[in-house]
Amino acid sequence: MLIGLIRTMRPKQWFKNVFIFAPLVFDEKLFEMRYLGRTVAGFILLCLTSGTVYIINDLADIDRDRNHPKKRHRPLASGELGIGVARMAAVVIPLVALPLGFLLDAGLGAILAGYLVVQIAYSFWLKNLVIIDVMIVASGFLLRVAAGVPLVEAERFSPWLYVCMTLLALLIGFGKRRHELVLLKDEAGGHRAALQQYNLSLLDHIISIVTASTLLAYALYTFSAPNLPRNHTMMLTIPFVLYGIFRYLYLMHVRELGGAPEEIVLSDRALQVAILFWGLSVVVVMYILR
């Protein structure tokens, strides 16, 4: 039962919560132990909060998941985890995580509470609204980044990074909708109501627009953000971003992946290498070459 509960909380998707570390890195406080410790604590609380959202989402979608070729194997849909236990966990975990969040920092507590409210609204209503559904998912990534700002008392964190994060999340979100449409075909509407209002042509156009916007926004950030080195060395990180996004598009269109972004990142070695080199290049530029 415990294993089923943990699986329902989607530990594989917790890697998305690493975006809480973005303010720590880009505000040049990565090696300050006080701020590092606060961010690690915030990461744990964010994992608990996002895990609660996944429990609630599976409770709301239990009937639809039973008709999905992959999601029917989830603990709640398969009967491995009892509904009563899931409901209790969905109440108890926030009662622990949210007060701890406010105790760590009032700003973090407010963001965690806002994230939980928005995602609950998504689970029961907003996920049925075409385009809005993906925008709400993208807001979750934005809040992950924002959660790290008060923890490090950020002074030099550029608003451009919020724009880049939002656009990247939109790219991933619309890519996921495209994968669902391709995978489920005529049964797509039965799994997710909003899928009835999407088609491949629309999604491909949106993905093209968002891809171009993401690359442009990141390029503008690298030479216009006031907190970056004046020698514009942050522009050296652009090739890694280009390759990473192009690799993701390749996996989406050629390999027909994209349904679970966390599985792509954890399984595709080329994408992992691109992310690793991007992260290392950012640290070198921010902490050595400036």
Secondary structure by P-SEA (a helix, b strand, c coil): caaaaaaaacccccccccccaaaaaaacccccaaaaaaaaaaaaaaaaaaaaaaaaaaaaaaaaaaacccccccccccccccaaaaaaaaccccccaaaaaaaacaaaaaaaaaaaaaaaaaacccccccaaaaaaaaaaaaaaaaaaccccccccccaaaaaaaaaaaaaaaaaaaaaaaaaacccccccccccccccaaaaaaaaaaaaaaaaaaaaaaaccccccccccccccaaaaaaaaaaaaaaaaccccccccaaaaaaccaaaaaaaaaaaaaaaaaacccc
